[in-house]
């Protein structure tokens, strides 16, 4: 009963925090762009934000990156930031000759503060951006608005605008991008995951989802971060435990309607973060 009350309070605190941050973002919107356009601009906790043009892929796609250099002690958030974090978002409207954009997320860190868990990056953060052009033979104009949380003792929502044109012939080997790509969590197959199942239990405002993952240990304390395919669905900080070869992760999912819903199990994404490795697992079957 006490644990249920604490969890209910955590949900309420999260929603109040989210509303506050949205309001704060409206007054702390700072226009930024490529490195050349950052002169005179300043975000507390940020040394530099720049776009890296990267290289052309064999299929005609592009690999670029957004680089964020943070001051010591400051952090920004991974795509699933935890109860205490600000989820990053990207709006690619205004881009030209762009069919699709995919962000590759290097392995994050897990930090705890005030009884809450956050999934973050520190230091020099490079987010590779894979671009699929409409026409590989024409220039790409990558124009976007990124909403980020930059935090130390407090969080500052920052709106980052960037605009970069990439010529079809531009192809620069960039070790920072290559390193960030290599730092991504490994696939389920590469990590030896043998099976994943999910059971679903309705709760008053959504679902309780329990996943059972048959996989070798990722080393040390293992934390499983669960995500739904719909980003509007709030997912609680999960509880993770191991029983032999099986890792069991439980989290609550709450949609904007605050009611039970039909879960697309194929869209469930589970990232297991351990001391020795991180594993990216996509989809699960009925338990």
N, C-alpha and C positions, 0 to 999 in steps of 0.2 A: 504494500500500500504506500509506504514512504517513498519507494523507488518510483512508483507511478506518479505520485505528486511531484517529485523532483523533475521527472521527465516532462510533465505537463507544463511546469514553470519554465523549463528550458525552451520548449516550443514557443511559449508566449513571449519570452525574452528575445528569442531569435526573430520573431515577426516584428516586434517593436523596434529592434535594432535595424532590421531591413527597411522599415518605413522611414526611420530617422536618416539612414544613409542615403536613401533615394532623395530625400529632401535636401540633405547636405550637398549631394552631388550637383544639384541645380545651381548652387551658389559658388561651388569650387571648381567649375568647369574651366580647365586651362587649355588653350589651343597649343598643340605641339605638332611637329611633323618630322621630317627627316633631320639628320644632324645639322645640315646647312641652315635649316630654318629654326634651330633652337636658340640662336643667339639672343640673349637678353631675357629668355624665358627661365623660369625657375619653379621646380616642384620640390618641396621640402623632402629630404631623404633620397633624392634622385640626383646622381652625378651627370647622367647622360642618357638620352634615348635616341636611337638611330635605327635606320633600316639598312640591312645588308643585302646587296643585290644578288649574290649567290651565283648559280650556274643553270645552264640549260640541260634538261634531262634527255635521255635517248629518245623518249616518246614525244618530245616537243614541249613538255611541261617545264616549269621553272621551280627552283628551290631557292627561296629568299629567307629572310629572318627578321624578326623584331628583337633588338638588343636593348635591355634595360640594365643600366649599371647603378646599383643601389649603394647608398652610404652604409658604413658599418653599423650593424644593429637594426637596420631597416629590412623589411620584407615585403613581398607581394605574393599573390595567391595563385595556387594551382587551379585547374578548371573546376574541381570539386573541392572547395576551400574548407569545408567543415562548418560547424555551427557558428564559429566566431569569425568567419571570413567573408570577404566580398567576392562573389564569383566574377571572374573577368568575362567581358562580352565584347564581340567584334561586329561591326556593321560595315559591310563591304559595298554599300550603295555608292554609286559614283565611279566605281572601277570600270575600266574599259578593256575589251578583249579578254574578259575573264569569265569562264564557264563555271569554275568551281574553285574553292579555296579550302584547304585543310591545314589545321595547325597541328604540329607534332609536339607533344609535351614531354620534355625530359623528366626523369625521376625527381619527384619533390621530396621535401623533408616534412616530418611530423613534429609539431611543437605543441606543448600544453601550457595553458595559462588560465588562471582563474577557474580551474575545473573544466575548461573546455578545450577541445582539440582542434588545431588548425593544420592545414596542409599547404606548405608555403615554399617559396624560393628566397634565398639570400644572395647577396653579392652580385655577380655578373650573370644575368639571366639572358639566355638566347632561346627564343621560341622559333624554330624553323617553320616556314610558311610554304606549303606546296601549292602551286598555282597551276590550274589547267586552263590554257587559253582557248578561246574560240578558234583562233587562227594562229598556229605556231609560227608562221612567217611574219607576223605583224608585231609591233611593239605592244607591251602590256602597260597599262596605267593602273597601278594598285593604289586605290584611294580608300581610306577606311577611317573609322572612328573606334577607338578602343576605350572601354571603361575599365579602369583598374583600381584596385585598392592598394595604397602605399602606406605601410603601417610601422610604427614603433610602439610607443606608449599609447598613442591614439591612431586611428585610421583616417587617412585623407583620400576620399574618392577623387580620382583624376581622370579627366577626359582627354585622351591623346589622339590628335588627328595627324595622319600621315598621308603623304601623296608622293609617289615615286613612279617614274617611267623607266621601264626596262626594255632596252633594245633587243631584237631577236638574236643578235650576234653576241650579246653580253654573256660571258661565261667565265666567272672568276672563281677559282678554287678558294674556299673559305674554311680554314680549319675550325673556326668557332662553330660554324653550322654543322660540320661533320661530327664534331665532338658532341654537340647537343643531340644529334640524331642517334649517335651510338649510345647515349645515356638514357634512351627511352626504356621503359619496362619491356622485358622480353615477352614474346607471345606465349600463349598457353601451351602450344605444342612444344616450343623450345624448352619450356620449364618442366615438361613431363606431367602436365595436367591430364588425368585420365578420364575425368567426367565431372560435370557440374549439374546439380539439380536445384530447383527452387520450389519451396512450398509457400503458399500465400494464405494469410489469415486476416479476415476483415477486422478492422478496429473502428472506433466511432467516427474518425475523420479521414480514414484512408486504409492502408494495408500494412500488415507486418510481414516482411519477407525474410525467410530464412534460406540461405544457400548452403549447400553441402558440397565442398570442393575436394575431390580426390587428387591430392598432389603432394610431392615431397616438400619438406619444410623449406621456407625461404630464409631461415636463420633467425635466431633470437626471437624477440617479440614480433609477432606477425599482426599487422593491422590490415583489415579488408575494408576498402572504401567502395560503397555501392552507389551506382548511378542509374537513373531511369533514362529511357530514350527521349522523353519529353522534358526539356529543361525547366518547365514551369512547375514540375513536381518536386516538392521539398523532400529531401532524404535525410533522415537523422544520422547522427554519429552512430556507427554500428558497434555492436559487441562481437568480438572475435575470440574463438577458443579452438583448440586443437584436440581431437580425439584420435590418436594414432596417425594413420595416413590421411585422415579427413580433417579439413579446416572448415569450421562452421561459423558463418557470419549472419547476424540478424540486424535488420534496420527497419525503420518505419518510413513509409512513403505517403506523403499527404499532398493531394492535388489542390488547385485553387478552390475547387468546390467544397473542400473539407468533407469528403464522403468516400466510401469504398468505391473502387473502380476496377475495370478489367485491365490487368497488367499484361503488356507485351513482353513475355519472357525473353524473346529473341533480342530485344533491345536493352536488356539489363547488362550493365557493364560493371565488372568487379576488378579493382586493382588491389593486389596484395603487395604490401610493402613490408619487407623483412630486412634483417641486418645484412644478409648476403646478396639478395637480389630482389627485384620488383617484377611482378607478373601482371600482364594485361589480359583479362579474360572477358570475352564477349559472348553473351547469350547463355541461357540455361534452359533446361527442360523441366517439365512438371515433376514434382517430387512425389 
